[in-house]
Amino acid sequence: MKEIFTIQKGSIHAIPITHYTMEFAGIVHRSIQEVKPDCVAVEFAETMQLQLLHAASRLPDISVVISYDKHSQPLYYLSEPCDAGFEALRTALENQIPAFCIDLDVDHYPQMRDLLPDPYAIERIGLEAYYKIFANSQKKRPLEKVDLDVQRETYMAKRLKELSLSYDNILFIGGIAHVESILDKVDQPSFPKLKHAKREVVEICTLTEESCREVIGEFGWISTLYEEARKDYMQGHHPEFPPDRQKLIYQLYRESGYNYEENENLEFPGYHMRNLMKFVRNYSLTTNHLMPDLFQILTAARGCVEHNYAYEVWLLATEYLHLKNIDNLPELDLSIEEIWGRSKHIRFQLREPGRKKFDFHSRNRKKKRYRFDPPGPFTICSYPPEDVAVENFGEFLQKKGTQLYSEEGAQTVPFSTNLEDGIDIKETIRHWSEQKLYVKVRGRPPAGVGSVCVIFDEDSPSEDRPEEEKYPWRTTWLGEHEQESDMSFYATPMGKDVVGPGITRCVYGGFLMSYPPRRMYDIWSDPDYSICRSKPEALLMAGIDYAIKPIIVYVAAKPPPKHLKSFAKKFEKKIIYIPIGQLSPVTLKKIRTFHVLEGHDRRNIADDYIH
């Protein structure tokens, strides 16, 4: 733990700070505990002292002290745990030390854009070395102070001199750019008369939960863990205080990874942590900082993992658990622009969770407890040779869809050291004058096909038959074993074309095959698909919902509707369209006709009636 550092002048000990940084807040808390001053003076507006002390007494709850300038524009003081000024007031109140706000109240505080070392450097080199680096930089390139800066410094010097007449050990918390000038002015024999800006109204409010996520200076994760470490430090457990920001960021990524695994049902392998910490370190160095800000933390999460993980990081990073408002203060819904001005925005393109939940329950392996009763005489079933044919057809469409998906991302590049996927003859001839070979590079291999949807006839109403359906029979069949898919289809009615005892011939209008089996509910009675305008839309939407793998193969005369493409994209799935005209008419005719048997016992005689 680094030694306490103060700039001393007589009875005044000054701590140079920057606002809304955890490292400085921790130093101020430790300094008050160890220096044990007679009084604490803080660089806050004197006219708002009562409200500011009230806000500090509410910590760790968030407060906003609000007033208005002469143009009726709001002025905000944001009270939060990681601000060194409010930490000074809070610690003084906890230790029953008199606390004073001694700054001149002005309407427009100058915006000073000092080039400061990253506050995280204090964790490594201490405040004394940090301040010396800043002071040396000011000697080479002094700050250009405006009149308001000089007036404020003069007024604070006057108030410190007045306090020194009553107190023997004063701890002053002031801005790093002003502390030395203020201490130099304390020895002035006289001070000009300076007036505060007029304040008709000074209110104290709090923030809504949504606003708190955006506007607090140190985001919620840092503030919450700072508060926990502060509590342990006060109880004498002597933890690392203030906590190491780098470790807090690591914990944030790790905890977000656990939430990501639980909520997204995806793995979060260890190499993600290595990539995240390396990327975010390099990213912060590009902006001359040792540690990243929240925008960089989220950008790294989005780039190194994906959008849904970045969203989990944002949820955890911006959550502040101590926003209670037990005294029922008015809640303000402030935006980040209202407090801090212009800011960067980050957007998440979230992958929505699937609408269907698939729970796989392990079977009880004590099979002797159960009896197997064969199906009753009225249980319909399919004809096994046709099952094999349609499954083979589905497997063929899976391979074709996978090939088309790979070709979508394929490109042709000049040959350098590798033939990749072979010479592209057409491109080589086209660029013959360049005397170069061109080779094919396939796109990334797809993760697999989850559903196959084949539409032979949309069965749309026409002028000849506005209400009549050609394919009124709609049902869903589950696969009988692991080699069969679940199938939902619409077809001609059973019993219309009887070819044998308990054997009827039907014709598909369209069908959906989904893998693996035993998961599909009856989509025709599912209210999720009542919004679909046609049977093909219902099949395709169900194919998207039930697909575990990201590709859905769609075979039809017309391309899939745009709104269903967008629907698939929401779940990070893709529809691969194959025009039905590209497939063999002979195969299609063979696949389209199928037979339904009255019961499993009919399979023994079905071969005699099905040709």
C-alpha positions as CSV (number, residue, x, y, z in Angstrom):
1,M,0.0,0.0,0.0
2,K,1.5,3.4,-1.1
3,E,2.4,6.0,1.5
4,I,0.0,9.0,2.0
5,F,1.1,12.1,0.2
6,T,0.0,15.7,0.9
7,I,1.3,19.1,-0.1
8,Q,1.9,20.9,3.2
9,K,1.9,24.6,3.9
10,G,1.7,25.5,7.6
11,S,-1.4,23.9,9.1
12,I,-2.8,23.1,5.7
13,H,-2.3,19.6,4.1
14,A,-3.5,19.6,0.5
15,I,-4.3,16.5,-1.6
16,P,-4.4,17.1,-5.4
17,I,-7.2,15.3,-7.1
18,T,-9.2,14.8,-10.3
19,H,-12.9,14.2,-9.9
20,Y,-14.8,11.0,-10.6
21,T,-11.9,8.6,-10.4
22,M,-11.8,5.7,-8.1
23,E,-8.0,5.9,-7.4
24,F,-8.3,9.5,-6.1
25,A,-11.4,8.7,-4.0
26,G,-9.5,5.9,-2.3
27,I,-6.5,8.1,-1.6
28,V,-8.8,10.7,0.0
29,H,-10.5,8.2,2.2
30,R,-7.2,6.7,3.4
31,S,-5.7,10.2,4.0
32,I,-8.5,11.3,6.2
33,Q,-8.3,8.1,8.2
34,E,-4.5,8.4,8.7
35,V,-4.0,12.2,8.9
36,K,-7.0,12.7,11.3
37,P,-7.5,16.4,10.5
38,D,-9.4,18.9,12.6
39,C,-11.4,19.9,9.6
40,V,-11.8,19.1,5.9
41,A,-12.1,21.7,3.1
42,V,-13.3,20.7,-0.3
43,E,-13.3,22.5,-3.7
44,F,-17.1,22.7,-3.9
45,A,-19.4,25.7,-4.2
46,E,-19.8,27.3,-0.7
47,T,-23.4,28.4,-1.4
48,M,-24.5,24.8,-1.8
49,Q,-22.8,23.4,1.2
50,L,-25.9,22.2,3.0
51,Q,-27.2,20.3,-0.1
52,L,-23.8,18.9,-0.9
53,L,-23.3,17.6,2.7
54,H,-26.8,16.1,2.5
55,A,-25.8,14.4,-0.8
56,A,-22.6,13.0,0.7
57,S,-24.5,11.7,3.7
58,R,-26.7,9.6,1.4
59,L,-23.8,7.8,-0.1
60,P,-23.5,5.1,-1.4
61,D,-26.9,6.1,-2.9
62,I,-26.5,8.4,-5.8
63,S,-27.6,12.1,-5.5
64,V,-27.8,15.0,-7.9
65,V,-27.6,18.6,-6.5
66,I,-29.2,20.8,-9.1
67,S,-29.4,24.6,-9.4
68,Y,-29.8,27.1,-12.3
69,D,-27.7,29.8,-13.7
70,K,-28.8,33.3,-14.7
71,H,-30.1,32.0,-18.0
72,S,-32.2,29.3,-16.2
73,Q,-29.9,26.5,-17.5
74,P,-29.4,23.6,-15.0
75,L,-26.1,23.0,-13.2
76,Y,-25.5,19.5,-11.9
77,Y,-23.3,18.2,-9.0
78,L,-23.3,14.4,-9.2
79,S,-22.6,12.7,-5.9
80,E,-21.2,9.2,-6.2
81,P,-18.8,7.0,-4.2
82,C,-15.9,7.4,-6.6
83,D,-15.7,11.2,-6.6
84,A,-12.9,12.3,-4.4
85,G,-14.7,15.5,-3.3
86,F,-17.8,13.7,-2.1
87,E,-15.7,11.0,-0.6
88,A,-14.0,13.7,1.5
89,L,-17.3,15.1,2.7
90,R,-18.6,11.6,3.4
91,T,-15.6,10.4,5.4
92,A,-15.6,13.6,7.4
93,L,-19.2,13.1,8.3
94,E,-18.6,9.5,9.3
95,N,-15.7,10.6,11.6
96,Q,-17.6,13.6,12.9
97,I,-15.0,16.0,11.5
98,P,-16.2,19.5,10.4
99,A,-16.4,19.7,6.7
100,F,-16.6,22.9,4.6
101,C,-17.2,23.7,0.9
102,I,-14.9,26.7,0.1
103,D,-15.1,27.3,-3.6
104,L,-16.5,30.5,-5.2
105,D,-19.9,29.7,-6.8
106,V,-19.8,30.7,-10.5
107,D,-22.2,30.2,-13.4
108,H,-19.7,28.7,-15.8
109,Y,-16.9,26.6,-14.6
110,P,-14.0,26.7,-17.1
111,Q,-13.5,23.5,-19.1
112,M,-9.9,22.5,-18.5
113,R,-8.6,19.9,-20.9
114,D,-5.3,19.1,-19.1
115,L,-3.1,16.3,-20.3
116,L,-3.0,14.2,-17.1
117,P,-1.2,10.9,-16.6
118,D,-3.7,8.0,-16.4
119,P,-4.9,7.8,-12.7
120,Y,-4.2,4.1,-12.8
121,A,-0.5,5.0,-12.6
122,I,-1.1,5.9,-9.0
123,E,-1.7,2.2,-8.3
124,R,1.9,1.5,-9.5
125,I,4.0,4.6,-8.6
126,G,2.0,6.4,-5.9
127,L,0.4,9.9,-5.8
128,E,3.7,11.7,-5.0
129,A,5.4,10.5,-8.2
130,Y,2.2,11.1,-10.2
131,Y,1.9,14.7,-9.0
132,K,5.6,15.4,-9.7
133,I,5.1,14.2,-13.3
134,F,2.1,16.6,-13.6
135,A,4.0,19.5,-12.0
136,N,7.0,19.0,-14.3
137,S,4.8,19.0,-17.4
138,Q,3.2,22.3,-16.2
139,K,6.6,23.9,-15.9
140,K,7.3,23.1,-19.6
141,R,3.8,24.0,-20.7
142,P,1.9,26.1,-18.1
143,L,-1.9,26.2,-18.1
144,E,-3.6,29.2,-19.6
145,K,-5.9,30.2,-16.8
146,V,-8.9,32.5,-17.3
147,D,-10.1,35.1,-14.9
148,L,-12.7,32.8,-13.3
149,D,-9.9,30.4,-12.4
150,V,-7.9,33.1,-10.7
151,Q,-11.0,34.3,-8.8
152,R,-11.8,30.9,-7.6
153,E,-8.3,30.2,-6.4
154,T,-8.2,33.5,-4.6
155,Y,-11.4,32.9,-2.9
156,M,-10.4,29.4,-1.8
157,A,-7.1,30.7,-0.5
158,K,-9.0,33.3,1.5
159,R,-11.3,30.6,3.0
160,L,-8.3,28.4,3.9
161,K,-6.6,31.3,5.7
162,E,-9.8,31.9,7.7
163,L,-10.1,28.3,8.6
164,S,-6.4,28.2,9.7
165,L,-7.3,30.7,12.4
166,S,-9.7,28.2,14.0
167,Y,-8.2,24.8,13.2
168,D,-4.6,23.5,13.6
169,N,-4.7,20.6,11.1
170,I,-6.7,21.3,7.9
171,L,-7.0,18.8,5.1
172,F,-7.8,20.5,1.8
173,I,-9.1,18.5,-1.2
174,G,-8.6,20.5,-4.4
175,G,-8.2,20.1,-8.2
176,I,-4.7,19.0,-9.3
177,A,-4.4,22.1,-11.5
178,H,-5.3,24.5,-8.7
179,V,-3.8,23.2,-5.5
180,E,-0.4,24.8,-5.7
181,S,-1.7,28.2,-6.8
182,I,-4.2,28.2,-4.0
183,L,-1.5,27.4,-1.4
184,D,0.7,30.2,-2.8
185,K,-2.1,32.7,-2.4
186,V,-2.8,31.8,1.2
187,D,0.1,34.1,2.3
188,Q,-1.5,37.2,0.7
189,P,-2.0,40.0,3.2
190,S,-5.4,40.9,1.8
191,F,-8.0,39.5,-0.6
192,P,-10.3,41.2,-3.1
193,K,-14.0,41.0,-2.3
194,L,-15.6,38.4,-4.5
195,K,-19.3,37.6,-4.8
196,H,-21.0,34.2,-5.4
197,A,-23.4,33.7,-8.3
198,K,-27.0,34.1,-7.2
199,R,-28.9,30.9,-6.6
200,E,-32.6,31.1,-6.0
201,V,-33.2,27.3,-6.0
202,V,-30.9,24.5,-5.0
203,E,-32.5,21.1,-5.0
204,I,-31.3,17.6,-4.2
205,C,-32.6,14.7,-6.4
206,T,-31.6,11.2,-7.4
207,L,-31.5,9.3,-10.6
208,T,-33.7,6.6,-12.2
209,E,-32.1,3.2,-12.7
210,E,-31.8,3.7,-16.5
211,S,-30.2,7.1,-16.1
212,C,-27.8,5.8,-13.4
213,R,-26.5,3.2,-15.9
214,E,-25.5,6.0,-18.2
215,V,-24.4,9.1,-16.3
216,I,-22.3,8.2,-13.2
217,G,-18.6,9.0,-13.7
218,E,-17.2,5.6,-12.7
219,F,-19.5,3.0,-14.1
220,G,-21.6,0.8,-11.8
221,W,-19.3,-2.2,-11.6
222,I,-16.3,-0.1,-10.5
223,S,-18.4,1.9,-8.0
224,T,-20.0,-1.2,-6.5
225,L,-16.7,-3.0,-6.0
226,Y,-15.1,0.2,-4.7
227,E,-17.9,0.4,-2.1
228,E,-17.3,-3.2,-1.0
229,A,-13.6,-2.7,-0.7
230,R,-14.2,0.5,1.3
231,K,-16.4,-1.3,3.7
232,D,-13.8,-4.1,4.3
233,Y,-11.1,-1.4,4.8
234,M,-13.1,0.4,7.4
235,Q,-13.7,-2.9,9.2
236,G,-10.0,-3.5,9.5
237,H,-9.7,-6.4,7.0
238,H,-7.0,-4.4,5.2
239,P,-7.8,-5.4,1.6
240,E,-6.2,-3.9,-1.3
241,F,-7.6,-0.4,-1.2
242,P,-8.4,1.2,-3.4
243,P,-8.9,-1.9,-5.5
244,D,-6.8,-2.6,-8.6
245,R,-8.7,-1.4,-11.6
246,Q,-7.1,-4.0,-13.9
247,K,-8.3,-6.8,-11.7
248,L,-11.8,-5.3,-11.6
249,I,-12.0,-5.3,-15.4
250,Y,-10.8,-8.9,-15.5
251,Q,-13.5,-9.9,-13.0
252,L,-16.1,-8.0,-15.1
253,Y,-15.2,-10.0,-18.2
254,R,-15.1,-13.3,-16.2
255,E,-18.5,-12.7,-14.5
256,S,-20.0,-11.6,-17.8
257,G,-18.7,-14.9,-19.3
258,Y,-20.6,-16.9,-16.7
259,N,-23.8,-15.0,-17.4
260,Y,-23.3,-15.4,-21.2
261,E,-22.9,-19.2,-20.8
262,E,-26.1,-19.4,-18.7
263,N,-28.3,-17.0,-20.8
264,E,-27.1,-17.9,-24.3
265,N,-26.4,-21.6,-23.6
266,L,-23.0,-21.2,-25.3
267,E,-19.5,-21.9,-24.2
268,F,-17.1,-19.1,-23.1
269,P,-13.7,-20.7,-23.5
270,G,-10.6,-19.4,-21.7
271,Y,-8.9,-18.0,-24.8
272,H,-11.6,-15.3,-24.9
273,M,-10.2,-13.9,-21.7
274,R,-6.7,-13.8,-23.1
275,N,-7.9,-12.1,-26.3
276,L,-10.1,-9.6,-24.4
277,M,-7.4,-8.5,-21.9
278,K,-4.8,-8.2,-24.6
279,F,-7.1,-6.3,-27.0
280,V,-8.4,-3.9,-24.4
281,R,-4.9,-3.1,-23.2
282,N,-3.7,-2.3,-26.7
283,Y,-6.8,-0.3,-27.4
284,S,-6.4,1.9,-24.3
285,L,-2.7,2.5,-25.2
286,T,-3.8,3.9,-28.6
287,T,-5.5,6.7,-26.6
288,N,-2.5,7.2,-24.3
289,H,-4.2,5.6,-21.3
290,L,-3.1,2.6,-19.2
291,M,-6.7,1.4,-18.5
292,P,-9.7,1.4,-20.9
293,D,-12.9,3.4,-20.4
294,L,-16.3,1.7,-20.6
295,F,-16.7,2.3,-24.4
296,Q,-13.4,0.5,-25.0
297,I,-14.3,-2.3,-22.6
298,L,-17.6,-2.9,-24.5
299,T,-16.0,-2.5,-27.9
300,A,-13.4,-5.1,-27.0
301,A,-16.1,-7.5,-25.8
302,R,-18.1,-7.0,-29.0
303,G,-15.0,-7.5,-31.3
304,C,-13.3,-10.4,-29.5
305,V,-16.5,-12.4,-28.7
306,E,-19.8,-11.1,-30.1
307,H,-22.6,-8.7,-29.6
308,N,-24.6,-10.8,-27.1
309,Y,-21.5,-11.1,-24.9
310,A,-20.9,-7.4,-25.1
311,Y,-24.5,-6.8,-24.0
312,E,-23.9,-9.1,-21.0
313,V,-20.8,-7.0,-20.1
314,W,-22.8,-3.8,-20.4
315,L,-25.6,-5.1,-18.2
316,L,-23.1,-6.1,-15.5
317,A,-20.8,-3.1,-15.9
318,T,-23.6,-0.5,-15.6
319,E,-25.6,-2.1,-12.8
320,Y,-25.3,-0.2,-9.5
321,L,-26.7,-2.1,-6.6
322,H,-26.8,0.8,-4.1
323,L,-29.4,2.9,-5.8
324,K,-32.1,2.7,-3.2
325,N,-33.7,6.1,-2.7
326,I,-35.1,5.2,0.7
327,D,-35.9,8.8,1.4
328,N,-38.1,9.2,-1.7
329,L,-36.2,12.0,-3.4
330,P,-37.5,13.1,-6.8
331,E,-35.9,10.9,-9.6
332,L,-34.3,12.6,-12.6
333,D,-34.1,10.8,-16.0
334,L,-30.9,12.5,-17.2
335,S,-29.0,11.6,-20.3
336,I,-25.3,11.3,-20.6
337,E,-25.3,14.4,-22.9
338,E,-27.0,16.5,-20.2
339,I,-24.2,15.7,-17.7
340,W,-21.1,15.2,-19.7
341,G,-21.8,16.7,-23.1
342,R,-21.1,14.8,-26.3
343,S,-20.3,11.1,-26.0
344,K,-19.7,8.0,-28.0
345,H,-22.5,5.5,-28.6
346,I,-22.3,1.7,-29.0
347,R,-25.0,-0.5,-30.5
348,F,-25.6,-4.2,-30.0
349,Q,-27.1,-6.3,-32.7
350,L,-28.5,-9.0,-30.4
351,R,-29.2,-12.5,-31.5
352,E,-32.6,-13.3,-30.1
353,P,-33.1,-16.6,-28.2
354,G,-35.1,-19.2,-30.1
355,R,-38.8,-19.2,-29.5
356,K,-38.9,-22.9,-29.0
357,K,-37.3,-24.5,-25.9
358,F,-35.9,-28.0,-26.3
359,D,-35.5,-29.9,-23.1
360,F,-33.8,-33.3,-23.5
361,H,-34.6,-35.5,-20.5
362,S,-32.6,-38.6,-19.8
363,R,-34.6,-41.8,-19.8
364,N,-34.8,-44.1,-16.9
365,R,-32.6,-47.0,-17.8
366,K,-34.4,-49.5,-15.6
367,K,-36.3,-50.9,-18.5
368,K,-37.7,-54.0,-16.6
369,R,-40.2,-51.7,-14.9
370,Y,-42.0,-51.0,-18.2
371,R,-44.0,-53.1,-20.7
372,F,-44.1,-52.3,-24.4
373,D,-47.6,-52.3,-25.8
374,P,-47.7,-52.4,-29.6
375,P,-49.7,-49.6,-31.4
376,G,-53.4,-50.1,-31.7
377,P,-55.1,-51.1,-35.0
378,F,-56.1,-47.5,-35.8
379,T,-52.7,-46.0,-35.4
380,I,-51.5,-44.6,-38.8
381,C,-48.0,-44.9,-39.9
382,S,-45.8,-44.4,-42.9
383,Y,-44.3,-46.8,-45.5
384,P,-40.6,-47.4,-44.6
385,P,-39.2,-47.5,-48.1
386,E,-40.7,-44.1,-48.7
387,D,-39.3,-42.9,-45.4
388,V,-35.8,-43.9,-46.6
389,A,-36.3,-42.2,-49.9
390,V,-37.4,-38.9,-48.4
391,E,-34.6,-38.9,-45.8
392,N,-32.1,-39.5,-48.6
393,F,-33.6,-36.6,-50.5
394,G,-33.4,-34.4,-47.4
395,E,-29.7,-35.4,-47.0
396,F,-29.1,-34.5,-50.6
397,L,-30.7,-31.1,-50.1
398,Q,-28.6,-30.5,-46.9
399,K,-25.4,-31.1,-48.9
400,K,-26.6,-28.9,-51.7
401,G,-27.5,-26.1,-49.3
402,T,-24.2,-26.3,-47.6
403,Q,-22.4,-26.1,-50.9
404,L,-24.4,-23.0,-52.0
405,Y,-23.7,-21.4,-48.6
406,S,-19.9,-21.9,-49.1
407,E,-20.1,-20.6,-52.6
408,E,-21.8,-17.4,-51.5
409,G,-18.7,-16.4,-49.6
410,A,-16.2,-17.7,-52.2
411,Q,-13.9,-15.4,-54.0
412,T,-11.2,-15.5,-56.7
413,V,-7.7,-14.3,-55.9
414,P,-4.4,-14.2,-57.8
415,F,-2.3,-17.3,-57.1
416,S,0.6,-16.7,-54.7
417,T,1.8,-19.7,-52.8
418,N,-1.3,-22.0,-52.5
419,L,-3.7,-23.4,-55.1
420,E,-6.4,-23.2,-52.4
421,D,-9.6,-24.9,-54.0
422,G,-8.2,-25.1,-57.5
423,I,-7.6,-22.9,-60.5
424,D,-10.4,-20.7,-61.6
425,I,-10.2,-21.1,-65.4
426,K,-12.7,-18.5,-66.3
427,E,-11.0,-15.7,-64.2
428,T,-7.6,-16.8,-65.4
429,I,-8.6,-16.4,-69.1
430,R,-10.4,-13.1,-68.3
431,H,-7.1,-11.7,-66.9
432,W,-4.9,-13.4,-69.4
433,S,-3.1,-10.2,-70.2
434,E,-1.9,-10.0,-66.6
435,Q,0.0,-13.3,-67.0
436,K,-1.4,-14.5,-63.6
437,L,-3.2,-17.6,-62.4
438,Y,-6.4,-17.1,-60.4
439,V,-7.5,-19.6,-57.8
440,K,-10.8,-20.2,-56.0
441,V,-11.0,-19.6,-52.2
442,R,-14.2,-21.0,-50.7
443,G,-16.1,-19.2,-48.0
444,R,-16.0,-20.3,-44.4
445,P,-17.5,-23.8,-43.8
446,P,-21.1,-23.6,-42.5
447,A,-22.1,-25.0,-39.1
448,G,-24.7,-27.3,-40.7
449,V,-28.3,-27.5,-41.8
450,G,-31.0,-27.5,-39.2
451,S,-34.2,-27.7,-41.3
452,V,-35.2,-28.5,-44.9
453,C,-38.4,-27.1,-46.3
454,V,-39.8,-28.2,-49.7
455,I,-42.8,-26.6,-51.3
456,F,-44.3,-28.4,-54.3
457,D,-47.5,-26.3,-54.4
458,E,-48.3,-23.2,-52.3
459,D,-52.0,-24.2,-52.4
460,S,-53.0,-20.5,-52.7
461,P,-56.7,-19.7,-53.4
462,S,-57.5,-18.9,-57.0
463,E,-60.5,-17.5,-59.0
464,D,-61.6,-21.0,-59.9
465,R,-61.5,-22.3,-56.3
466,P,-61.5,-19.3,-53.9
467,E,-62.1,-21.4,-50.8
468,E,-61.3,-24.9,-51.8
469,E,-58.0,-26.5,-50.6
470,K,-56.1,-29.0,-52.7
471,Y,-54.1,-30.1,-49.7
472,P,-56.4,-29.9,-46.7
473,W,-54.7,-32.5,-44.6
474,R,-52.1,-31.0,-42.2
475,T,-50.2,-32.9,-39.6
476,T,-46.8,-33.4,-37.9
477,W,-45.0,-36.7,-37.6
478,L,-42.1,-37.4,-35.2
479,G,-39.1,-39.5,-36.3
480,E,-39.3,-43.1,-35.2
481,H,-35.6,-43.3,-34.7
482,E,-32.4,-41.2,-34.8
483,Q,-32.0,-41.6,-38.6
484,E,-35.4,-40.0,-39.2
485,S,-36.3,-36.4,-39.0
486,D,-39.4,-34.8,-37.6
487,M,-41.7,-33.9,-40.4
488,S,-44.6,-31.5,-40.7
489,F,-46.6,-31.3,-44.0
490,Y,-49.7,-30.5,-45.8
491,A,-51.1,-33.0,-48.3
492,T,-54.2,-34.4,-50.0
493,P,-56.6,-36.0,-47.6
494,M,-56.4,-39.6,-46.4
495,G,-59.0,-42.0,-47.8
496,K,-59.4,-40.1,-51.1
497,D,-57.2,-42.6,-53.0
498,V,-57.3,-46.0,-51.4
499,V,-55.0,-48.5,-52.9
500,G,-55.4,-51.5,-50.6
501,P,-56.8,-52.6,-47.3
502,G,-55.9,-49.9,-44.8
503,I,-53.5,-48.3,-47.4
504,T,-54.1,-44.9,-48.9
505,R,-52.1,-42.8,-51.4
506,C,-51.5,-39.1,-50.7
507,V,-49.6,-36.3,-52.4
508,Y,-47.5,-33.7,-50.6
509,G,-48.2,-30.0,-51.1
510,G,-45.2,-29.2,-49.0
511,F,-43.2,-30.5,-46.1
512,L,-40.7,-29.5,-43.4
513,M,-37.9,-31.8,-42.1
514,S,-36.2,-30.8,-38.9
515,Y,-33.2,-32.4,-37.2
516,P,-32.6,-34.0,-34.7
517,P,-35.9,-35.9,-34.2
518,R,-38.5,-36.0,-31.4
519,R,-38.7,-32.2,-30.8
520,M,-41.4,-30.8,-33.0
521,Y,-44.9,-29.9,-31.7
522,D,-47.8,-29.9,-34.1
523,I,-47.2,-26.6,-35.9
524,W,-50.7,-26.5,-37.4
525,S,-52.2,-26.0,-33.9
526,D,-49.4,-23.9,-32.5
527,P,-50.6,-20.3,-32.0
528,D,-47.1,-19.0,-32.8
529,Y,-47.9,-19.7,-36.5
530,S,-51.4,-18.3,-36.6
531,I,-50.0,-15.1,-38.0
532,C,-48.7,-16.8,-41.1
533,R,-50.5,-16.0,-44.3
534,S,-50.0,-19.3,-46.1
535,K,-49.0,-22.9,-45.4
536,P,-45.5,-22.5,-46.9
537,E,-44.9,-19.5,-44.5
538,A,-46.0,-21.6,-41.5
539,L,-43.6,-24.4,-42.5
540,L,-40.7,-22.1,-43.1
541,M,-41.2,-20.1,-39.9
542,A,-41.4,-23.4,-38.0
543,G,-38.2,-24.5,-39.7
544,I,-36.5,-21.4,-38.5
545,D,-37.8,-21.9,-34.9
546,Y,-36.9,-25.6,-34.7
547,A,-33.5,-25.4,-36.4
548,I,-30.7,-26.0,-34.0
549,K,-28.1,-25.4,-36.7
550,P,-28.0,-22.0,-38.5
551,I,-28.9,-23.0,-42.1
552,I,-32.5,-23.6,-43.4
553,V,-32.7,-25.0,-46.9
554,Y,-35.8,-23.8,-48.7
555,V,-36.9,-25.4,-52.0
556,A,-39.8,-23.8,-53.8
557,A,-40.9,-22.1,-57.1
558,K,-40.7,-18.7,-55.4
559,P,-38.0,-17.2,-53.1
560,P,-38.8,-17.0,-49.4
561,P,-40.6,-13.8,-48.3
562,K,-38.3,-11.0,-47.1
563,H,-39.9,-10.8,-43.7
564,L,-39.0,-14.4,-43.0
565,K,-35.4,-13.7,-44.1
566,S,-35.4,-10.9,-41.5
567,F,-37.0,-13.2,-39.0
568,A,-34.2,-15.8,-39.5
569,K,-31.5,-13.1,-39.3
570,K,-32.8,-12.1,-35.8
571,F,-31.8,-15.6,-34.6
572,E,-28.5,-15.6,-36.6
573,K,-29.9,-18.1,-39.1
574,K,-29.9,-18.0,-42.8
575,I,-32.3,-19.3,-45.5
576,I,-30.6,-20.9,-48.5
577,Y,-33.0,-20.8,-51.4
578,I,-32.9,-23.6,-54.1
579,P,-35.4,-23.1,-57.0
580,I,-37.4,-26.2,-57.4
581,G,-36.8,-26.1,-61.2
582,Q,-33.1,-27.0,-60.6
583,L,-34.1,-30.4,-59.2
584,S,-34.9,-33.6,-61.2
585,P,-38.6,-33.7,-62.0
586,V,-38.5,-37.5,-61.8
587,T,-37.1,-37.4,-58.3
588,L,-39.6,-34.8,-57.3
589,K,-42.5,-36.9,-58.6
590,K,-41.2,-39.9,-56.8
591,I,-40.8,-38.0,-53.5
592,R,-44.1,-36.2,-53.7
593,T,-46.3,-39.3,-53.6
594,F,-46.4,-41.2,-50.3
595,H,-48.6,-43.8,-48.6
596,V,-50.3,-43.8,-45.2
597,L,-50.9,-47.1,-43.5
598,E,-53.8,-47.7,-41.1
599,G,-51.4,-49.4,-38.6
600,H,-48.0,-51.0,-38.3
601,D,-49.5,-54.4,-39.1
602,R,-50.2,-53.1,-42.6
603,R,-46.5,-52.8,-43.3
604,N,-46.4,-56.6,-43.8
605,I,-48.8,-56.4,-46.9
606,A,-48.0,-52.9,-48.1
607,D,-45.5,-54.2,-50.7
608,D,-48.3,-56.0,-52.5
609,Y,-50.3,-52.8,-53.1
610,I,-47.7,-50.1,-53.5
611,H,-46.0,-50.0,-56.8
